[in-house]
Structure formats: C-alpha cells, structure tokens
C-alpha cells in the first residue's frame, strides 16, 4: 500500500509561479514512476506530466515549456514547478504513483489533490 500527500497549492496571480510537492509513504519500494494529473472545472482529468525511473519525462502539450517535474527517489518525493501560470491552469492537481504488485500487474495510486487557483 502506498500513501500520497500533496502540498503547495494555493492562489497565485497570472504569470506567477507555484511549486507543488508530493510525499509517498508505505510500500515505496514498489514505485516505478510518479507524476501529476489535474482536473479543471467542467473538464476531465488530464495528464500534466510524469517522471519515469529511467529519467524520462513526459508532459502534456498544454504545459510544455512552463511546468517541470523533478523526482527525488531517495526521499520518495516528486515535485511540480509551475511557471507562467494562466487562469486555464486552475484545477485540482493530483499526485500519482505507479507500483508493481505482481509479475505482470500494476496499480496507480492517487493522492487527495491540492487546489491551484490562478486569478487576479
């Protein structure tokens, strides 16, 4: 079992920056990658980005060039640095961790989410 706790959300003006953190605990040895999703009002949940164990980074098209994911595997932490924020970035941001639970089985854990509001 893995537990995920996000922090760092809040209110920021357009053009500002915000840094989100996510701490994983529990069976962290089974985590193979961590990342971030978000869900804006009236929209479906979408991928923000993810950090794979091999160092590969994947970002959604809407955040490329503005958001950066970093991961500290020793501390079981993943971060999301958000720059040049837009009102369209307003959403609940969720931390995720993918774990291996068998020879060919996987499970995706979700945090409770942290609210990010971009408004003047």
JONORTA-V305717 format. One record per backbone hydrogen bond with DSSP energy under -1.0 kcal/mol. CO is the residue of the C=O (numbers start at 1). NH is the residue of the N-H. If there is no record, write none. Layout:
BEGIN
co/nh
CO/NH
CO/NH
END
This chain:
BEGIN
co/nh
1/27
3/25
5/23
7/21
10/117
12/119
13/16
16/85
18/82
20/80
21/7
22/78
23/5
25/3
26/28
27/30
28/31
30/100
32/53
33/98
34/51
35/96
36/48
36/49
37/94
38/46
39/92
40/43
46/38
48/60
49/36
50/58
51/34
52/55
56/52
58/50
60/63
63/66
63/67
66/83
68/81
70/79
72/77
76/24
77/72
78/22
79/70
80/20
81/68
82/18
85/15
86/89
87/90
91/116
92/39
93/114
94/37
95/111
96/35
97/109
98/32
98/33
99/107
105/101
107/99
109/97
114/93
116/91
117/12
END
